[in-house]
Every structure is written in structure tokens, then in C-alpha cells.
Amino acid sequence: MTEKTTSAPPLLEVEGLTLEYGSGRRWTRVVEDVSFTLNAGETLALVGESGSGKTVSATAVLGLAGRKGGRIAEGSIRFRGRELVGLPERELRKLRGSEVSMIFQNPLRSLNPAFTAGEQVAEVARVHQGMGRKAAWARAIEMLDAVGIPDPERRARDYPHQFSGGMAQRLAIAAALCSNPSVLIADEPTTALDVTVQALVLELLRKVQSETDLSVLFISHDLGVVADVADRVVVMYAGEVVEQGPIADLFSKPAHPYTAGLLCSIPALGRGEPLRAIPGTIPPPGTLSGTCRFAERCNYREAACAEAHPVLTELTDGRATRCRRTADLVLEGITA
């Protein structure tokens, strides 16, 4: 686990983000009042179970919510101090791939099967760096080599289906980093990979970050992976932030029962006891009440938890939590 401190203004600022998705004439709120910052050279992790709102919050940064029937109902997204909410599509298109890139969860689905690996990476160089075809092709081979794809000149002429899962992920990383972005959004980049390939991909991201001062917004449901890459963590549940803080503090002393539950579900050698699953499931959008959204699954709930919706409360040292019982709970964590 590592931590970084910075006195410079945040590179990316998300404040009060609220997202809604339409069905017929009805809008359903799926993310509400989400705020976080990302500093230069930092890795910020968004964690939580599937359906917690991690991916839609991150893709909203790229202005992609509207492509799937969504809209930003409230909130602000600023990149280098520039407001992105309401920015024309042509301006957002300039930002995507050049300043902010994304690695999607399933690399083979995000790659075009009709074009070779080299053509897809070279296209990024042509569109975002203005290179000619020859220079862009050379840049593509350079990037394939940089991400550890063997024999890059030959593999550049192969199609995505000819790559293994790990190599396809490296190809997706090469395309995402081709234009030297300032921010990389990595959406579950290791979920479908075995542990050996997963470690190689994470090491590759660390290497690129150390060489380029890249900022990474890392989306995951796996706190074990997050512990290996993140500086700070934002824990999301049912479309809202329930806890955030530096990685070491959050792991050693969680402040929210949901975070503690996620930590208890991490496999560990020598623990000497079965994994403790969190009972129940995340409530679907549109069914949320005005009370604590985690109360039905929480072992520490009281009658008062059903009376009001808890607010995100600042603690100390950059930490915050959304639990009315934080002051009287001592939750189990994990030491590095």
C-alpha cells in the first residue's frame, strides 16, 4: 500500500454528481451526490459491488452517460479547472483519448474485430496526435513493445481474436496510452485474468505511471487488487459514496460497516476462519428509501438507522464516512 501527498490543485474534480437513466417518461436516479478528486500522479480507486455506481460515475467524466440513455441531473466535473458538464460533444471528443483515456472491462469487446492490433493503436495516434499513417504505424509498434507484447512488428498485423486475454488487455492499454493522456480510467482491468497475468498487468500500469506521472482512476470490486495499486479509496454503495480516505487508514481502521464487510471478504492465507459474506444484495435503482441504504444488510443497525438518510461526514486526515454510528463502532480492518 502506498500513499502520496500533493499541494497542487486536483487534476480532476467531481462534485455532487447525480446521474439519472430514462425508461419511457420516467427518470431513475442511479448515482447521487458523488464527489471525489484525483491528483496528478495518483491512483484513486472506486470500489464496491456490481451495481454500486462505480462505472457510470467514471464514464460520466468522459461525457458518455447520454449515449446509454442517461443524463447528469446535478453536479460538476472539472478537468484542469475546466467544467465538462454541458460541454459540446465536439469538445468532449477532443478530450477523450487525448487527455483522458479509458480501459474497458472486457478488452475484446472494446476492440474492433475487423481491424488489426496495429491499425487500432495507430488510429489513436492519427486522430489525437495528428500523425501521418507511416508515423502512426511506427508509434503503434512502439506502444505494443512498451506494454510487453512480444514481436510487436508481427503482432501488430494480428487481429484481436488472435490475442489471449492478457495480451488483449495489454493491447487495450497500448491504445489507451498511445496519446500520452494525463488521466487513465481503468474499469476492472484485471477481472477476467488469472492471477499471474493480473500481476503482470498491474505491474505494467505501475511502470507506466512512474515513468509518465499518469493519474489513474481505478475501478474494482476487489479490495485485494486495490490494496496493491491505490493511494486513496472511494467506497460506493447503491449509487452513493459511503466512505473515502487514504488506503492504509481505510484498510487498518474502516469507518463504515460496508467497508469492513468488503475487507472481511478478502481471501488471506493463515486467517484460520471462513470468509464472511455480506448478506443480501444491493437494492436496485428506483427502490431506494430516504433511510440508510445499507441498513437492511448491516449487522450494526439500530432503529434510528431507519429514521433518516445519513450524510457523508468528514472525519480527519482526508477521511469521510456515511454512518450515524461511526463514533461508537470499532470495526475490524486489515494491516499491511
N, C-alpha and C positions, 0 to 999 in steps of 0.2 A: 504494500500500500504506500502511496506517495502523496505528498501534499505540496502545493505550490501557492505562493502568495504573490500578489501583484498590487501595485498602487496605480497602475494605468486604468483608464476608463474601460469598461467591458466592451468586448468586440461585438457581442450580440446581447440584446436586452429584450426579453419577453415579459410583458407586464399585463396582468389581468386578462389573459387570453381566454375568451369564451367562444366555443365553436358549436354550431348547430347544423344538423343534416335534415333535409326535407324528405317527406313522404306524402305525396298528394299536396294538400294545402296545409299540412301540419309540419312544424319545425320541432325537432327533438334535440335537446341540449345534450351533447356528449362530453364536452370538456368545459369546465367552468373555473374562471379566475385563476388560471395557471400563470405563475411568474417564475422566471429564473434568469440568470446571467451566465455568459460564457466569456472567459478572459482569453487573451492571446496565449497560445501555447498550452492551454489547459485541456483536460479531458473531464467533461461533465457527463455523468451517467443519469439517464432517465430509466428507472426500474419499476417493476410492478408486473402483475399477472396479465395475461392476454385480456384485452378489453378494458384496461385501466386508462387508456387515452394517450399512451406514450407516442405511438407512431403518428397519429393525427396531429398531435401538438407539434411534433418536429417537422412534418411535411407542410404545416401551415407557414413555417418560416420561408419555404420556397414558393408560397402562393399557390399550392396545389389543392387546397381544400375545395375550391369551386369546381374542380374537374370531376369530383365524385359526388356532386350534389350538396356540398357543404358551403357554409359561409362563416365569416368571422363576425359574430354578433357584437362583441365588445373586445376592447384591449388594444395593445400596441406591440409592434415588433420592430425594433430598431437595429440596423446593422451599421456599425461605424457612425452611429448617431442619426442615420437616415431612416425615416419612417417608411416601412414597407407595406403596411396595411393601406389599401387603396391605391397602390402604385399601379400604373398601367401595365398590361401584360407584356408589352414590348420591353419595358424597363426591367420587369422581373425576369424575362428571358435572358437579358444580358447578365443578370446576377447569377442565374443558375448555371452551374458548370464552370464558371469562371471564378467567382468569389466564393460561392457556396456550392459544394458538390455533395452527392449522396450515394451511398452504397445500399442497395435494397436487400431485403432479407433473403430472397431466392435469386442468386445471380443468374441462373439460366433463364429465368422468366424476365429479367430486366435486360438481357442481351438479345439482339435481333438474330434469329437463326439463319436469316438469308444473307448475312454479311460475315466476312472473316473477322477474326480477332483483330488483326492489324487495321482493317478498314474502320472498325468501330472506335478504336482508340485514336486513329488518325483523324476521324471526323471531328472529335473534340478539339484537336489541335487546329484544324482548319476554321471551325466555327468560332472558337473562343480566343484563339491566338493569331488568327489571320494568316496562317502558314499556307504556302502552296502545297500541291499534292506530294511532291518529292520530299520536301522538308517535313511535312506532316507524317509521311510514312517512316522516315528516319526517326522522328520523335516517338512514334508508336513502338518501334523496335526497341528504342532506348528505355521506354517505360516498361515493356514486357520484361526486359532484362533487369530493371530496377526492382521489380516485385518478385524476382526469383523464378521466372518461368524459363526452364532450360531451352537451349537452342532457339532463342527468340525470333531469329530470321525465318526459320522454318515454321514455328508455331504461329507466327503472325498470319500465315496463309491458311491455317486451320479454322474450322467453324466451331461455334460454342459447344455443339453437341459432342465434339471430339475432345473436350476437356473434362477431367474429373471434377468432382465438387470443389475440392480445394483449389485446383488450378483455375476453375471458373471464377471462384471468389477473388483470386489474385488478378485475373483479367478485369473484373469489375473494379477492383481497387486501382488498377493501372489507368482505366478510363476516367475514374473519378479524380485522380490526382494529376492527370495529364496537363491541365491548365494551371497548375500550382495554386489551388484555391487557398483561402485563408481559413475556411471552416469546412470540415467534413462531417456530414451526418451519417453515422453508421448504424443501420437498422438491423439488429440481431445478426451481425455479420458472421457469427460462428455457430449459429443454432443447428444447422444441418450437417456439421462437420464432426468427424471423430476427434477425440481429444488430442491426438498427435498433430493433426492438421490444424486444429483450433489453436494450439500453442504457437505454431509457425505463423499463422495469420496475425495473431495478437502481437507477436514479436516484430512482424513486418510493420504494423501500424505504429508501434513504439519507435522503431528505427526511423521511419519517415517523419514522425513528429519531432524527434530530437534533432533531425537534420534541417527541418524547414520551419520550426516554430508553429506548426499547424495546430489549430484548435479543433477538438473532436467532441461532437455531441453523440454519445454512445448509448444506444437504446438496447435494453436487455431485460429479460425476466430472471436472469441467472446472477445472483449476487456473488457467486464464486468467481465468475468471469470478471464481474465489475471490480472486485477486490484487487484484481491483477492489473487493471488499466486506469482506474478513475482517480481523480483528485478530490472531486466533490460528487455528491449523490443527491438526486431529487427522487423521492419515492412517491409514486402516484397510485391512487386507488379510486375506482369508479369515477374517473374524469376529473379528479382534483388532486392537488399536492397535499400529502398528509405528513411528510417530514422531509427536511433537507439539511445538509451540513457536510463538513469535511468527512472524507471516507473513514479515517481512523476513528474519529469520535463516534460516528454513526454506527460503526461495527462494534466498538467496545461498549458503548452505552446507548442503545436505541431508546428513543423517547416516545415512540408510538407503538402500540401493540401489533399493528400490521407489520411494521419493520422487524420487530422481534420474531414474529411468526415466519417471515421470509428467511431470517437468519437461521432459525431452527431447522429449516428445510434443506440447508446446505449439507451434502454428504461430507463426512470427515472421518478419517482413519482414527481409531482409538477413542471415538466418542463413547462407545460402550452402551449405547441405547438406541432404540429405533428412531427414525426420523419422525418428527411431529408435524403432521399436515395441518393446514388451516382448514377448519370445517367449512362447508358451504361453498358458494360461488359468488362472484361479483354480480351485484344486481344490474340488470340490463338498463340501458338508457331509457328514459321515459317513465321509469318506475321508482325514481329516487324521491324520498320524502325530505322534509325540512329538518330531519334529525341527523345524528351521526350515521354516515353511510356504512361504516364498518361495524356498527353496534351488534347486528344480528350474528356476526361471526366472532365477536370479541369475548374472550374469557374474563375480561375485567369490567364488563359493562355494569352499570348501575341504572336504577330507574331514571335518574336525572339525565342519562345519556339520550333518552328518547324524548326529551323536552325541547331541545334546541339544537341547531346545527353549529358545531364548534368552528371557531375561526382559527386561522393559521397564526400562531402566537410566536413571536420572536423570543428566543432563549438567549444564549451567549455564544460568542465565537462563531458567528455566522450560521447558527442553527435555528431551526424553527420546527414547530410541530402543530398538528391539528388534533389535540386530545385534551379534554377537560380534566383528565386525571393525571396529567404529566407530573405534577408536583408530588404526588403521593405514590407513584408507581416506581418500582425498581425492576427493570426488565433485563432479561438475560441477553448478553451480547457474545461476541467472539473476539478474542485477542489475536493479533497478528503473530 
